[in-house]
Amino acid sequence: MSFAASLFGISWGGSPGVGSDGFFSATYTGGGGPTFAGPAVDEQAALKVTAVYRAIAVISEAVAMLPIDVMQRVGDRREERSDHPVAELLRRPNPLMTAADLRGAQQAHVLQYGNAYIDIQRDEGGRPIGLWPLLPDRTRAVGRDGPSGERIIGYESVVDGLRYDFDTANIAHVHGLAFDGIRGYSPLSLARQAVGLALGLEEFGARFFGNDAKSGGFLEHPGKLGAEAQKNLRESMAAQGGLSQAHRIKILEEGMKFSATTIAPEDAQFLMTRTFQVEEIARLYGVPLHMLQSQAKSTSWGAGIAQMSLGFLIYTVAPWLVRWEQELERKLLSPAELAAGLFVRHNVNALLRADAATRAGFYTAALNRATGWMSRNEVRALEDLNPDDVELEGAEPGIPSFPQPEMDDGTND
């Protein structure tokens, strides 16, 4: 489990070995380095780009907010098993974190580094009793020989300067695009140049305004300046620069004059390029521009918030939900439980909620006497309302689940 677990006196499930704090950060992740635009980019530096931060946050928060539960297939029905120990574990993964804390952090890990790792704490009977995050830049999947000489996958993680080895059964590993199907690519490492350009543009703009919103240039002197004179000149110009000195008269001594040389930001299409970099980052993460607070272009996912939210759920969030569900099922549920029809599912209704008028139209169709498929209390449950006290026991879908007034057919006249 994570180092945080040691605060509660819980021992690590792995076996310690020799390691170096930060070793995996340099070796096993995509890492960083200078870009053609100038700024060095790694998974942490990329968060300084607001579009990157927002894209990671909006996906992570969407995944974290969705309820997740254990379900069971019983015949042709699906029943919620909220009383199952794994369901309780998914709601309270460890003493330090809520379910949203853990899942939001882990989804952010996979969006930054391409991999997210959870250490599964088990009791003496092998049942899962805790879920603890491992840092993705200090954890990796490794190949090793199994007990019968077969090649298996294990995990290594460095915590507090020590390396720990884990069996694959005790690590829930969710990754993004992966060439080998095991270790995901770091999207920010692959898109380092695009992020570096965004950082470079931001630095260029900041320095431009820090220079009184003026372009650079040369100071021309009729004679020759000595080393001390050059030093004094630099200090003098630095004291006259910056936004606090904007619009003030600058003093040039000894017949010097200023000649501007660089092009203006509008000539370099500064604003247009910054806008395009937001689009590049939105493309990297599959996030519609309006969710990055950009109104530069309309989305092709439909009109209205409901349709755009549906597109975001289907094309961006849903693939991550499937990865989480499948990994949690195979690591937290036993073969016997899987054979009995137990599975893990997210409830995506929170992201599918439309406006009041659209929901009313949907429910009207769902409750239609001839073609409906829901009861009244099923509708109330979707709206987080308590069951109707006058619900008829055993009400059929498509039939209003409350007493109906008797209709006079004229036979009583």
Number of C-alpha atoms within 10 A of each C-alpha: 26 23 17 16 19 11 10 10 8 13 13 17 17 17 12 16 14 9 17 14 14 14 16 21 16 12 12 16 23 21 20 17 13 13 16 12 15 14 20 18 25 22 21 13 15 23 19 15 17 15 24 23 17 18 25 22 18 17 23 24 17 18 26 20 18 19 16 20 22 23 19 17 14 11 7 6 7 13 12 16 17 14 10 13 16 23 19 15 17 24 17 18 25 19 12 13 15 15 20 21 15 21 24 21 18 25 27 23 25 24 26 26 27 25 29 29 24 23 23 23 23 16 9 6 6 10 15 19 18 20 26 22 25 22 21 23 25 21 24 21 20 15 10 13 11 11 8 6 8 8 11 13 15 19 21 21 28 28 21 11 14 14 21 20 19 22 15 16 15 22 26 21 25 24 23 21 14 13 9 8 9 16 21 21 22 25 19 29 22 13 15 25 19 22 30 26 20 28 25 19 19 16 14 14 17 12 15 18 15 16 19 17 16 16 15 15 12 12 12 12 14 9 9 9 11 9 9 8 11 12 11 12 16 11 11 14 13 11 10 18 15 16 13 11 14 16 8 10 8 12 10 14 9 8 9 14 13 12 11 12 10 13 12 15 15 9 8 11 10 15 12 10 14 18 14 14 20 24 20 18 25 22 13 16 16 16 22 24 20 15 17 20 11 15 12 12 10 12 14 10 15 13 10 11 13 16 15 18 18 18 19 20 20 11 13 16 21 16 12 19 17 14 14 21 18 14 16 21 20 15 17 26 20 14 12 9 13 15 10 12 13 23 23 24 20 18 12 18 12 12 17 14 15 18 11 9 8 12 15 12 10 13 18 15 16 21 22 16 15 11 12 17 16 22 23 22 22 19 18 14 12 12 12 9 11 11 13 13 8 10 15 15 8 8 15 16 20 19 18 19 21 16 9 7 6 6 6 8 7 6 5 5 5
